[in-house]
Amino acid sequence: MSTEHTMRAISQNVLGGPEVLQEVRLERPAPGPNQVLVRVRAAGVNPTDWKHRATGGFLGDPPFVLGWDVSGVVEATGIGVAAFQPGDEVFGMLPYPYGHGSHAEYVIAPVRALTHKPASIDHTQAGALPLVSLTAWQALVEHADLRPGQRVLIHAAAGGVGHVAVQIAKARGAYVIGTASAGKHDFLREIGVDEAIDYRETDFAEAAKDVDVVLDTLGGETAVRSLRVLRPGGVVVSIIPVGSDEFPEEAARLGVRAVRMLVDADRADLRSLVDLIEQGKLRATVERTFPLSDAAEAHALGDQGRTTGKLVLTVD
Ligand SMILES: NC(=O)c1ccc[n+]([C@@H]2O[C@H](COP(=O)([O-])OP(=O)(O)OC[C@H]3O[C@@H](n4cnc5c(N)ncnc54)[C@H](OP(=O)(O)O)[C@@H]3O)[C@@H](O)[C@H]2O)c1
């Protein structure tokens, strides 16, 4: 294959650890109607990437190219694309879960998954933000209808989802309680957390009371026990979408709401996030960037579950 019509991509033929990821050369796709071909400049790496690498998840058997976050430059547009032109800088989240493939030099995106990248942020920022910010926005704003003055508990507040959820909650005028190990409490305060709980030393269910909204990023027992810190009528939104019936059953018993959700690609939500970015209220902390060819290293680090903010792949 000539390099003119091909692209580098991170693919895998088998499920397994980070070592199954390989840099391969694939045919460069062509955009269909209502699609855009994006030259990828940066793409966040998320837990769903390493979960799919290891288990196949929603995607089944490999080969596949992972990656849902994307920031880059429009290379070509398909029939009927009015919103973008070649050369436009765009970012967004590919439709979850079946639109994956941004851990490559080029990716196809439906028009509705993208919006123009704000000029105030670079591609690394823009590649870090979409999946985690859309998740946090949809959890806190759409499902929980978070209001000024309400008390919100965010589990794993230093992680990818957590650290943007804190900023979104603060932007909506909420009082934010966040959990993290003690070494990350300075970081939590920097991003706006009002009250930090060291989950290794303190039981959050004892420390947090009269909470209106919990963002559960851990699932299992944490989701169920989070219901007990709520005020009557409060809600736990869990982004771990599968788990036992105890979660809804306990919620019904306590007179509170239990919601499980998966993030959904949505341009209107993305534009709400752009507003926050442009107002300086939302910013990703990028712990580390990796060149595309070091994707396996990014997976190995992320897999440890200790990331502060985001890991991002960059493509020259
Ligand atoms: N439903 C959806 O659509 C959706 C969307 C996005 C993410 N998710 C899921 O949500 C989870 C979180 O995603 P993420 O991107 O935020 O992950 P992440 O960035 O890998 O989270 C890392 C953070 O988790 C913290 N942490 C680990 N165990 C903790 C605990 N027991 N209590 C409090 N903090 C803890 C770590 O802090 P310490 O080092 O202090 O422990 C670290 O800062 C993942 O399982 C992901 O798959 C689901």
PDBQT file of the ligand as one rigid body, heavy atoms in Angstrom, charges set to zero:
ROOT
HETATM    1  N1  LIG A 401     -20.856   5.326  31.616  1.00  0.00    +0.000 N 
HETATM    2  C1  LIG A 401     -20.035   6.041  30.861  1.00  0.00    +0.000 C 
HETATM    3  O1  LIG A 401     -20.422   6.492  29.793  1.00  0.00    +0.000 OA
HETATM    4  C2  LIG A 401     -18.628   6.316  31.323  1.00  0.00    +0.000 A 
HETATM    5  C3  LIG A 401     -17.939   7.400  30.792  1.00  0.00    +0.000 A 
HETATM    6  C4  LIG A 401     -16.657   7.680  31.253  1.00  0.00    +0.000 A 
HETATM    7  C5  LIG A 401     -16.067   6.856  32.204  1.00  0.00    +0.000 A 
HETATM    8  N2  LIG A 401     -16.756   5.779  32.672  1.00  0.00    +0.000 N 
HETATM    9  C6  LIG A 401     -16.154   4.888  33.690  1.00  0.00    +0.000 C 
HETATM   10  O2  LIG A 401     -15.974   5.664  34.863  1.00  0.00    +0.000 OA
HETATM   11  C7  LIG A 401     -14.812   5.218  35.559  1.00  0.00    +0.000 C 
HETATM   12  C8  LIG A 401     -13.912   6.418  35.845  1.00  0.00    +0.000 C 
HETATM   13  O3  LIG A 401     -13.400   6.927  34.628  1.00  0.00    +0.000 OA
HETATM   14  P1  LIG A 401     -12.199   7.985  34.649  1.00  0.00    +0.000 P 
HETATM   15  O4  LIG A 401     -11.886   8.333  33.249  1.00  0.00    +0.000 OA
HETATM   16  O5  LIG A 401     -12.515   9.077  35.579  1.00  0.00    +0.000 OA
HETATM   17  O6  LIG A 401     -11.034   7.062  35.275  1.00  0.00    +0.000 OA
HETATM   18  P2  LIG A 401      -9.552   7.424  35.690  1.00  0.00    +0.000 P 
HETATM   19  O7  LIG A 401      -9.181   8.765  35.171  1.00  0.00    +0.000 OA
HETATM   20  O8  LIG A 401      -8.697   6.273  35.331  1.00  0.00    +0.000 OA
HETATM   21  O9  LIG A 401      -9.661   7.496  37.296  1.00  0.00    +0.000 OA
HETATM   22  C9  LIG A 401      -8.471   7.558  37.994  1.00  0.00    +0.000 C 
HETATM   23  C10 LIG A 401      -8.729   8.165  39.349  1.00  0.00    +0.000 C 
HETATM   24  O10 LIG A 401      -9.537   7.304  40.132  1.00  0.00    +0.000 OA
HETATM   25  C11 LIG A 401      -9.217   7.538  41.499  1.00  0.00    +0.000 C 
HETATM   26  N3  LIG A 401      -9.668   6.423  42.310  1.00  0.00    +0.000 N 
HETATM   27  C12 LIG A 401      -9.405   5.109  42.136  1.00  0.00    +0.000 A 
HETATM   28  N4  LIG A 401     -10.056   4.389  43.082  1.00  0.00    +0.000 NA
HETATM   29  C13 LIG A 401     -10.744   5.276  43.863  1.00  0.00    +0.000 A 
HETATM   30  C14 LIG A 401     -11.620   5.160  44.974  1.00  0.00    +0.000 A 
HETATM   31  N5  LIG A 401     -11.908   3.963  45.499  1.00  0.00    +0.000 N 
HETATM   32  N6  LIG A 401     -12.182   6.274  45.487  1.00  0.00    +0.000 NA
HETATM   33  C15 LIG A 401     -11.904   7.493  44.958  1.00  0.00    +0.000 A 
HETATM   34  N7  LIG A 401     -11.071   7.677  43.915  1.00  0.00    +0.000 NA
HETATM   35  C16 LIG A 401     -10.498   6.566  43.365  1.00  0.00    +0.000 A 
HETATM   36  C17 LIG A 401      -7.705   7.726  41.466  1.00  0.00    +0.000 C 
HETATM   37  O11 LIG A 401      -7.335   8.549  42.552  1.00  0.00    +0.000 OA
HETATM   38  P3  LIG A 401      -6.381   7.959  43.694  1.00  0.00    +0.000 P 
HETATM   39  O12 LIG A 401      -5.052   7.729  43.049  1.00  0.00    +0.000 OA
HETATM   40  O13 LIG A 401      -6.429   9.021  44.717  1.00  0.00    +0.000 OA
HETATM   41  O14 LIG A 401      -7.015   6.659  44.122  1.00  0.00    +0.000 OA
HETATM   42  C18 LIG A 401      -7.451   8.392  40.115  1.00  0.00    +0.000 C 
HETATM   43  O15 LIG A 401      -7.210   9.789  40.227  1.00  0.00    +0.000 OA
HETATM   44  C19 LIG A 401     -14.177   4.144  34.675  1.00  0.00    +0.000 C 
HETATM   45  O16 LIG A 401     -14.598   2.873  35.133  1.00  0.00    +0.000 OA
HETATM   46  C20 LIG A 401     -14.769   4.408  33.305  1.00  0.00    +0.000 C 
HETATM   47  O17 LIG A 401     -14.811   3.272  32.477  1.00  0.00    +0.000 OA
HETATM   48  C21 LIG A 401     -18.022   5.490  32.255  1.00  0.00    +0.000 A 
ENDROOT
TORSDOF 0
